[in-house]
Amino acid sequence: MNAVIAAGAGFLAAVLWIHLTFDVQVQRRGPDRAPDEVLTSIAPYYRRVTTGAWPMNWLNPSVLALTLAGILIQMLERVQPIWVSAASLALAAVAIGLGLWRTWRNAVRLGQAIDTPEVQTKLAVDVYRDHLVSLAAMLALVGLQVATSFPF
């Protein structure tokens, strides 16, 4: 079960890494807004990956569900000590909760490019920060699952 969970979290970390290759552009912003070329790079990307990539945009939620199912099975079958499963669930909940609560909505809105440049900048910065937190959680989840998969 560790391999399924680690593979799922690793896939999600890779997707977050790809998103971050666009997100980091907002680091070059001014005090109030990102340059136009940054916004015109980020907005179409998020339009494609959130609403324009059907049916591929269902892959991430499917992998999330598989990863969560693996954690719950690991927990229920006591494959690992309960603290491993509980910590894994907490790490997954951070990334998934943040994504469902705020990141997805902000990325869709950013992709629509209907807001002022100042609002688009705020959305892009929020998505960037969310992706950093989520990447850290997914990498920690991979590390935890890999570290506890070997008998000592």
N, C-alpha and C positions, 0 to 999 in steps of 0.2 A: 504494500500500500504506500510505503514511503516513496517509491519510484513514481507512482501515479501522481501523487501530490507534488513532489519536487518537479516533475516534468510539466505539470499544469502551471505551477507558480513560475517556473523558468520561462515557459512560453509567454505568460503574461508580463514578466519582467522584460522580455525582449520587445514586446509590443510597446511597453512604456518607454523603453530606450529609444525606439523609433520615433515616438511622439516627441520625446525630449529633443531630438535633433532639430525639430521645428521650434519647439518652445523656447530654447535657449536664445533665440533671436531677440526676445523681449528684454534681455539683459542690457542691450545697447540702447535702451529707450532713454528719452529725456525725463525730466521730472514729472511731466504730466502725460506724455504720450509717446508711443513708439513711432519711429519713422514710417512713412507711407509704404516704403518697399518691404518693411517687416510685416506690416499688417496684410499687404497684398500677397505675401508668401504664406502666412499662417492661415488666413481665412479660407482660401480654396482647399488647403490640405484638410482642414477640419470639416468642410462641406463634403469632401469625398469620403472621408473615413467614418463619418457619423450617419449621413443620410444618403449618400450617393454610391455606396459600395455594396448594395444588396446583391447577392445574398451573403457576401463575405463578412458584412458587419454583424452577422449572427455568430461568427466563430468565437469572438471574445466572450460573449455571455455563455456560450456552450462550454468553453474551457473553464470559465469561472464555476459553472454549475458542477462540472466533473471534479474540479479541485475541491470544492466544498463537500461534495458527496464522498470523496476519498477521505477527507478529514473526519467527517461524521462516522463513516464506517470504521476508520482507525480508532475513533473514540469508543464506539459501541462494542467493537470486538476486542478492545484492550490490546491491540497489536503493539502499541507502545505505552509507556507509562502515561497516565492521564495528563500530567503536566505538559507533555509534548503535544498531545492533541489539543489541549486547552490553549496553549500558547500559539499553536498553528491556527486555530480558529480565531483567536484574537487578532493575529497578524492579517489573516485573510479578511476579517471583518473591517479592519481599518481601511484597506484598499477598496474593498467592495462597497462599504458604506459611504466612503468619500465619493466614489464614482457615481453611485446611485443618487446620493443626496445633492451633489453639486457639480462634479466635473462633467458628466455627460450633458447636462442642461447648458452649462456654460460653453462647452465645445460646440454644441449644435447652434447656439445663438451666435457664437463667434464665426462659425462657418456661413451663417446667413449674411454677414457683413452689412447689417441694416442699421447698426448703431453708429454714434459719432466715434471718431478716432480715439477719443479719451475713454469712452466706455469699452470699445474693442480692446484697448490696451489693458484696462482693468480685467476684462475677461481673460485675456491671454496670460496675464500675470497670475491670475487665480488658477487657471488650468496648469500652468507651469509648476506652481507650488504644489498643487494636488498631485501632479505626476511625480514630483520628487519624493513626496511622502509615500505615495503608493509604491514606487520603485524600491524604496528602502524596506518597506514592509514585505514585498514579494521576495527580495533578495534574502532578507532575514528568514523568511519561511523556507526558502530553498536550503539555506544553510542549516537550519534546524532539522529539516527532514533528512538531509544527507548526513549530517553529523550523528544522528541517532539511528541511522539505518545499519550501522556496523556494530557487531557485538564486541564488547570489550572484555 
